[in-house]
C-alpha cells in the first residue's frame, strides 16, 4: 500500500478518473447556469478542499519560505488553469461531454511538445508514437461523422 501511495502512475490514474467525473458532473451542472459562474462555484469548492487538506495534514508554509520564482510559476499556472476551466466549462455548455473531453485531452500532446522544447525532456520513438495516437484518437472521438 505504501508503494502505491508513492507511485506517480497511481496518482495519474486517479487524476484521470476524477477528470472523467469532472466532465460528466460539469456537463450536468452547467445545464441551467452560466458557464463562467459555474466555474466560479467549482473554484470555490476546490479552494475549500485544498485548504482543508493542507490544514489537516499540517502542510501550511510561511509565505516568505517560498521563492519568488516559485510564486511566479504558480501564479502563471493558476492563470492558465483558470483560463482552461473557463474554456472547458464553456465548451461543455455548448457541446457533448463525450466530444469536449477528448479535445481537452489534446493538452497531453501539447505538454509533450512543450516539455521537450522548453524543459529539455526527451521522449523515445515509442513515446512520440503514443503522443501521435493520443492526438489522432482525440480528433476521431471529437469528430462528428
Protein Blocks (a to p, Z undefined) as FASTA:
>chain_A
ZZmmmpmklmmmmmmmmmmmmmmmmmmmmmmgcfklmmmmmmmmmmmmmmmmmmmnopac
cfklpcfklmmmmmmmmmmmmmmmmmmmmmmmmmcfklmmmmmmmmmmmmmmmmmmmnop
acdfklmmmmmmmmmmmmmmmpcZZ
